[in-house]
Amino acid sequence: MNTTYNTIFINGQAFNCYIYMSLKEVLIYLEFELNSIVVEHNNNIIHITELDKTFLKPKDKIEIITIVGGG
């Protein structure tokens, strides 16, 4: 079986994902809580409603900021 991957960069680290994966699928695979993060895709903040409409290309850059509550 010949599977094609994209190499993207998440918080500066190389990550291989299937070519047809959406940003939402990658975040779920990495076990992020979608309601507790801010995601930047190639220097643009992505609204949570756009995660499943954003598909990744080779060398895309993803930055993920986790929101932590507390006192």
C-alpha distances in whole Angstrom, upper triangle without the diagonal:
4,6,10,13,16,19,22,25,27,30,30,27,23,21,17,16,13,15,16,18,22,24,25,22,22,25,25,22,24,27,29,32,32,36,37,35,36,33,33,30,31,35,35,36,33,35,34,34,31,29,26,27,26,23,22,21,21,24,25,28,28,31,32,36,36,40,42,45,48,51
4,7,10,13,16,19,23,24,28,27,24,21,18,15,14,11,12,14,16,20,22,24,21,20,24,24,21,23,26,29,31,31,35,36,34,34,31,31,28,28,32,32,33,31,33,32,32,30,27,25,25,24,20,19,18,17,21,22,25,26,29,30,34,35,38,40,44,47,50
4,7,10,13,16,19,21,25,24,21,18,15,11,10,8,9,11,13,16,19,20,17,17,20,20,18,20,23,25,28,27,31,32,30,30,27,27,24,25,28,29,30,28,30,28,28,26,23,21,22,21,17,16,15,15,18,19,22,22,26,26,30,31,34,37,40,43,47
4,7,10,13,17,19,22,22,19,16,13,10,9,6,6,9,11,15,17,19,16,15,19,20,18,19,23,24,27,26,30,31,28,28,25,24,21,22,25,26,27,25,28,27,27,24,21,20,20,18,15,13,12,11,14,16,19,20,23,24,28,30,33,36,39,42,45
4,6,9,13,15,19,18,16,12,10,6,5,5,5,9,10,13,14,17,14,13,16,17,15,16,20,21,24,23,27,27,25,25,21,21,18,19,22,23,24,22,25,24,25,22,19,18,19,16,13,10,10,8,11,13,15,16,20,21,25,26,30,32,36,39,42
4,6,10,12,16,15,13,10,8,6,5,6,5,9,9,11,12,15,14,12,15,17,15,16,19,20,23,22,26,26,23,22,19,18,15,15,19,20,21,20,22,22,23,20,17,17,17,14,11,8,6,5,8,9,12,13,16,18,22,24,27,30,34,37,40
4,7,10,13,12,10,6,6,5,7,9,9,12,12,13,13,16,15,12,15,17,15,15,19,19,23,22,25,25,22,21,18,17,14,14,17,19,20,20,23,23,24,21,18,19,19,16,13,9,8,5,6,8,10,11,15,17,20,22,26,29,32,35,38
4,7,10,9,8,6,5,6,8,10,10,13,11,12,11,14,14,11,13,16,14,14,17,17,20,19,22,22,19,18,14,13,10,11,14,15,17,16,19,20,21,18,16,17,17,13,11,8,7,6,5,5,6,8,11,13,17,19,23,25,29,32,35
4,6,5,5,5,6,9,10,14,14,16,14,14,12,15,15,12,13,16,15,13,17,16,19,18,21,20,17,16,13,11,10,10,12,15,16,16,19,19,22,19,16,18,19,15,14,10,10,9,6,6,5,6,8,11,14,17,20,23,27,29,32
4,5,5,6,7,10,11,15,15,17,14,14,11,13,14,10,10,14,13,11,14,12,16,15,18,17,13,13,10,10,9,11,12,14,14,14,17,17,20,18,15,17,18,15,14,12,13,12,10,9,6,5,6,7,11,13,17,19,23,26,29
4,6,9,10,13,15,18,19,21,18,17,14,16,17,13,12,16,16,13,15,13,16,16,18,16,13,12,10,10,11,11,12,14,14,15,18,18,21,19,17,19,21,17,17,15,16,15,12,11,8,6,5,6,9,12,15,17,21,24,26
4,7,9,13,15,19,19,21,19,19,16,18,19,15,15,19,18,15,18,17,20,20,22,20,17,16,13,12,12,12,13,16,16,18,21,21,24,22,19,22,23,19,18,15,16,14,11,11,8,8,8,10,13,15,19,21,25,27,30
4,6,10,13,16,18,20,18,18,16,18,18,14,14,17,16,13,16,16,20,20,23,21,18,17,15,14,14,14,16,18,19,19,22,22,25,23,20,22,23,20,18,15,15,13,11,11,9,9,10,12,14,16,20,22,26,28,31
4,7,10,13,15,17,16,17,15,17,17,13,14,17,15,13,17,17,21,21,24,23,20,19,16,16,14,14,17,19,20,20,23,23,25,23,20,21,22,19,17,13,13,11,9,10,9,10,12,14,17,19,23,25,29,31,34
4,7,10,12,14,12,14,12,15,13,10,12,14,12,11,14,15,19,19,22,21,19,19,16,16,14,15,18,19,20,19,22,21,23,21,18,18,20,17,15,11,12,10,10,10,10,10,12,14,17,18,22,24,28,31,34
4,7,9,12,11,13,13,15,13,10,13,15,12,12,16,17,20,20,24,24,21,21,18,18,16,17,20,21,22,20,23,22,24,21,18,18,19,16,14,11,11,9,10,11,12,13,15,16,20,21,25,27,31,34,37
4,6,8,7,10,10,12,10,7,11,12,10,11,14,16,19,18,22,22,20,20,17,17,15,16,20,20,21,19,21,20,21,19,15,15,16,14,11,9,10,9,11,11,13,13,16,16,20,21,25,27,30,33,37
4,6,6,9,11,13,10,9,13,14,12,14,17,18,21,20,24,25,22,22,19,20,17,18,22,22,22,20,22,21,21,19,16,15,15,14,10,9,10,10,13,13,15,15,19,19,23,24,27,30,33,36,40
4,6,9,11,13,12,11,15,16,14,16,19,20,23,21,25,26,23,23,19,19,16,17,21,21,21,19,22,21,21,18,15,14,14,12,8,7,7,8,12,12,15,15,19,20,24,25,28,31,34,38,41
4,7,10,12,10,10,14,15,14,16,19,19,21,20,23,25,23,22,19,19,16,18,21,21,21,18,20,19,18,16,13,11,11,10,7,8,9,11,14,14,16,16,20,20,24,25,28,31,34,37,41
4,7,8,6,7,10,11,10,13,15,15,18,16,20,21,19,19,16,17,14,16,19,19,19,16,17,16,16,14,11,9,10,9,6,7,10,12,14,13,15,14,17,17,20,21,24,27,30,33,37
4,5,5,6,9,10,11,13,14,14,16,14,17,18,16,16,13,14,12,14,17,16,15,12,14,12,12,10,7,6,7,6,4,6,10,13,14,12,14,12,15,15,18,19,22,25,28,31,35
4,5,5,6,9,10,11,12,11,13,11,14,15,13,12,9,10,9,12,14,13,12,10,11,10,11,9,5,6,8,6,6,7,10,13,13,11,11,9,11,11,14,16,18,21,24,28,31
4,5,5,6,9,10,11,10,11,8,12,13,12,12,10,12,12,15,17,15,14,10,11,9,10,8,5,5,8,8,9,10,14,16,17,14,14,12,13,12,15,15,17,20,23,26,30
4,5,5,6,9,10,10,12,11,14,16,14,15,13,15,14,17,20,18,17,14,15,12,13,12,8,7,10,10,9,10,14,16,17,15,16,13,15,14,17,17,20,22,25,28,32
4,5,5,6,9,9,12,11,15,15,13,14,12,13,12,15,18,17,16,14,15,13,15,13,10,10,12,11,10,9,13,14,15,13,13,10,13,12,15,15,18,21,24,27,31
4,5,5,6,6,8,8,11,12,10,11,10,12,12,15,17,16,15,13,13,11,13,13,9,10,13,12,12,12,15,17,17,14,13,10,11,9,12,12,15,17,20,23,27
4,5,5,6,8,8,11,12,12,14,13,16,16,19,21,20,18,15,15,12,14,14,11,11,14,14,14,14,18,19,20,18,17,14,15,13,15,14,16,18,21,24,28
4,5,8,11,11,15,15,14,16,15,17,17,20,22,21,20,18,18,16,18,17,13,13,16,15,15,14,17,18,19,17,17,14,16,14,16,16,19,20,23,26,30
4,6,9,11,14,14,12,14,13,16,16,19,20,20,19,17,18,16,18,18,14,15,18,16,16,15,18,18,18,17,16,13,13,11,14,13,16,18,21,24,27
4,7,9,12,12,11,14,14,17,18,21,22,22,20,18,18,15,18,18,14,15,19,18,18,18,21,22,22,20,18,15,15,12,14,12,14,16,18,21,25
4,6,9,8,8,11,11,14,16,19,20,19,16,15,15,12,15,16,13,14,17,16,17,17,20,21,21,19,17,13,13,9,10,9,11,13,15,19,22
4,6,6,7,10,12,15,17,21,21,20,17,15,14,11,14,15,13,14,18,17,19,19,23,24,24,21,19,16,15,11,11,9,10,11,13,17,20
4,5,6,8,9,13,15,18,19,17,14,12,10,7,10,12,9,11,15,14,16,17,21,23,23,19,18,14,14,10,11,9,10,13,15,18,22
4,6,8,11,14,17,20,20,18,14,13,11,8,11,13,12,14,17,17,19,21,24,26,26,22,20,17,15,12,11,9,9,11,12,16,19
4,7,10,14,16,20,19,18,14,13,12,10,14,15,14,16,19,18,21,21,24,26,25,22,20,16,14,10,9,6,5,8,9,13,17
4,6,10,13,16,15,14,11,10,10,9,13,14,12,15,17,16,18,18,21,23,21,18,16,12,10,7,5,4,6,9,12,15,19
4,7,10,13,12,11,7,8,8,8,12,12,11,15,16,14,17,17,20,21,20,16,14,10,8,6,5,7,8,11,14,17,20
4,7,10,9,8,6,6,8,8,12,10,9,12,14,11,14,13,16,18,16,13,10,7,6,5,7,9,11,15,17,21,24
4,6,6,5,4,6,9,11,13,12,10,14,14,11,13,12,14,16,14,10,8,6,5,6,8,12,14,17,20,24,26
4,5,5,6,7,10,12,14,11,10,13,12,9,10,9,11,12,11,7,6,5,7,9,12,15,17,21,24,27,30
4,6,8,10,14,16,17,14,13,16,15,11,12,10,10,11,9,6,5,6,8,12,14,18,20,23,27,30,32
4,7,9,13,16,17,15,15,18,17,14,15,14,14,15,13,10,8,8,8,11,13,17,18,22,25,28,30
4,6,10,13,14,12,12,15,14,12,14,13,15,17,15,11,10,9,10,12,13,16,18,21,24,27,30
4,7,10,12,10,10,14,14,12,14,15,17,19,17,13,12,10,9,10,11,14,15,18,21,24,27
4,6,8,6,7,10,10,9,12,13,15,18,17,13,12,10,10,10,12,14,15,19,21,25,28
4,5,5,7,10,10,10,14,15,18,21,21,17,16,13,13,12,13,14,15,18,20,24,27
4,5,5,8,10,10,14,16,19,22,22,18,17,14,14,12,13,13,14,17,19,23,26
4,6,7,8,10,13,16,19,22,23,19,19,16,17,16,17,17,18,21,22,26,29
4,6,5,6,10,13,16,19,20,16,16,14,15,15,17,18,19,22,24,28,31
4,5,5,8,10,14,17,18,14,14,12,13,12,15,16,17,21,23,27,30
4,6,8,11,14,17,19,16,17,14,16,16,18,19,20,24,26,29,33
4,6,10,13,17,18,15,16,15,17,17,20,21,23,26,28,32,35
4,7,10,13,14,11,13,11,14,15,18,19,21,25,28,31,34
4,7,10,12,10,12,12,15,16,19,21,24,27,30,33,37
4,7,9,7,9,10,13,15,18,21,23,27,30,33,37
4,6,6,9,11,15,17,21,23,26,29,33,36,39
4,6,9,12,15,18,21,24,27,30,34,37,40
4,6,10,13,16,19,22,25,28,32,35,38
4,7,10,13,17,19,23,26,29,32,35
4,7,10,13,16,20,23,26,29,32
4,6,10,13,16,19,23,26,29
4,7,10,13,16,20,23,25
4,6,10,13,16,19,22
4,6,9,13,16,19
4,6,10,13,16
4,7,10,13
4,7,10
4,7
4
